[in-house]
Amino acid sequence: MCCQNISHIPELKDFNLGNGICKYFDFQTKGCKIYEQRPLICKVDESFEKIYFKQFSQKEFYQLNAQVCNNMQEKLNLNLSFRVKISN
């Protein structure tokens, strides 16, 4: 879902096909064509360690990512079983 909703991510503006979908999203496999070389912003753990550790605790960062993921799922009316469980 993230790869199909990148229009509001400045770091990925050059990856946007113009419709919010990443040009490296593989529609057939639903995966990333450049997974091993994907940008830092696409690597949650590494982006926290290198960028966001100054702004958030690791727990806060993961909770925010989970919240965004769940919001996208809700907008697409995906089954509740796919929701990321967020613990406090």
Secondary structure, DSSP 8 states (H G I E B T S, - for coil): -GGG--TT-GGGGGGB-SSS-BTTEETTTTEETTGGG--GGG-HHHHHHHTGGGTS-HHHHHHHHHHHHHHHHHHTT--GGGS-----
